[in-house]
Amino acid sequence: MPRVLVFSRTTGYRHDSIPAGIAAITELGAEQGFSVQATEDAGAFTDSRLTGFAAVVWLSTSGDVLDDGQRAAFARYLAAGGGFAGVHGAADTEYHWPAYGELVGAYFRSHPPIQPATVRVTDQDHPSTAALPAVWPRTDEWYCFHANPRPRVRVLATVDESSYDPGPDAMGADHPIAWCHERGAGRSWYTALGHTTESYAEPLFRAHLAGGIRYAARIPESTPVEGNV
């Protein structure tokens, strides 16, 4: 059975939704055939301890969470074909490690208050978006980023800034909110969704999350994804 490591260490802002996220990923693994180990111990980032994990989920991490040796071990893991799945605060992490910025795709800049908005799924030919409607209204905390990742990644979904108040750091007509890309032998998937605890009980968000993890871990779909009815 494929193994997935969920890493949720924070040295900056800590999301109240982390326990719900760990529980949801564990449930999804039981439903879809992958095992889950959760940790906040950066000591897990060694060559020997990372071996055997198909992907590492960075679940609303924040700040600097690894030391130089742990960063080097994670880079070797990715170069050998390991997967990265970043959720929400993963973009608010490791600002001083350029390789991580390239991996996650874009760094968090700011967000307006939590509010309803419209997600536009622009690429449904992906495990994390196949179950989603093309127009997906939902409530979340909508990240703005320091730079648009589109030139470097495959954008899967955007948020329509005309459907909410994006605040002073609005990104304009093209505001990516979920994307993926391949880095050498490894894979990277990121979603800015998942701030709220309620997100992890939403069938469509759980389908989005499960598909992203499966993509990063190269786990084929063997059972219907929750929410894909």
Steps between C-alpha positions, in 0.01 A plus 500: 500500500639846411600711800444875537663722760297800625727774634339790687776675693452874550739768620271785392123517481328179608172398337227361724400273211816285514346222715198483268734482202699212647179314583360556151817381324511193725137420413564553130800270515290226660238542228742514208778264589789701641629511857562827682757596761477849652786685664621843608852368554740648247731213591289290262684672213794265462586274209414186694175625652364650177570181308178309445266799499335557164432866586531753779201724567597839643176581680475871589862519604642846570833668550837328485436137589815313385872546557756483221560126535127426496454720193775313321341165586162616371660627179659158446166333570331712232783445253453126546132526404326588826184709500404830665141605573465845652182614669415865578769624741765297320546816291574693823808289571877504443523845341880489517536168318478580126466134397190471717351807335550332163347180636184653647463734203430833671536657843207638700477878517173589674132417528176688553242388759341159455210536258306319225652503152483310173768252401526440127637157418692556179651152463281202590741248349676442831428275800452801730245674277324221312220486758455877524246718319637755256354774722548421868365748756642458849621688807868508591796726569618616158876532472670760285854410395822692447505391136268322261626140468344439158823526298652218707207267575188340357212703644198289594267759653475874555295716733278763338593831662175656376313264736660632822712783640865395451640796691797721410716216367255387232660294225252598231318298238741206528517382863614135518388312812603139424773363274749222439831442327774242467849563635743252354384159611273645770154652498360808671135592561373801694161633602448827683165372624453343842524779757178418680428195711172463314688448172611154607141380531400625153471210252625705206798639688584151626488375139733786401740418783498126439564545129791733565661253738447215256661704224803592711540142620428343159218294647249392232133539574370159605180602674258788439622825650267639764290773343523352147143383452 
